[in-house]
Amino acid sequence: MNIEYAIIVKNKTRLESLIERFNTRAQAKFYIENSGGDYDDYEAEHERFHQSLSLVQRELSHVIKNKIIDRAFLPSFIFNPQQVVVVIGQDGLVANTAKYVKEIPIVAINPDTQRYDGVLLPFNPQNCISGIESVVKNKYHSRWCSFAEATINDGQRLLAFNDLFIGAASHTSARYKISYRNKSEEHSSSGIIVSTKAGSTGWMSSVFNMAGGIGKFEKAKIDLNRPPALSDEQLLFAVREPFLSRHSQTDIQMGLVDTQTSLVIESLMPTGGVIFSDGIEADFIHFNSGSIATINTARNKANLVLLD
């Protein structure tokens, strides 16, 4: 398949979001400084990002036709196999993008290596062209990453590159029945996180940070500071803050989902139940009474281009 177009995916900087909210840069600056924030940091981040974006687009124009789309348009944009997708931003943007482009190659660029960890961002603005050219020539190496998948009994389906969240849309307790490894119980909790291998270093790691802190407080003798290493075909789930009562149990708190083991969750919430993925709350499935979600590793995989 000939690659004819590069699609550059970006997100608004924090400063751009503030200007959108307050109408002008001056008003955004006034708000940040009067709130005790460091406006210069917002501006430095913004300038660095746009320097990187301009460099990537300028160099890319010598190689292939390209266009920029914002993250907000990912759900409605039509991707096709004659494209290479170039993501420039934080790690989360790769996750947000991957589930929409499916198996199209993704060249992920860290626009600010001093600011972002870049676990999913092997390229920088200076070396990314070699990665894009390798895709155009079909001589690239890549890492295939599995998605988590929630399938609802009404036929709806939602993919996640990093995480699925199953719970209440607000800060109220989520009520549901959970079934795992031939055991079922009713829960009242803050919801369930299901992480892929890629996502286990993100949101899921915060669960272990919390557990580790509690363990240290209680002088525990085990290390709870980091999640276990997962294979690409495994998911890890954790129940957040399960509450024990006459009508809710807490024995099922964490477990692995793989090709042989599913996680099944039945909603007991009359309204306000949701399942969303990768931190995008606007991209969700209603999960109210009568809905049953089965969680597995998806057949789809993301195709992340590697730095040679």
Summary of the structure (lengths in Angstrom):
residues: 308
radius of gyration: 21.1
end to end distance: 21.8
largest distance: 66.8
contacts: 993
relative contact order: 0.16
helix: 28%
strand: 34%
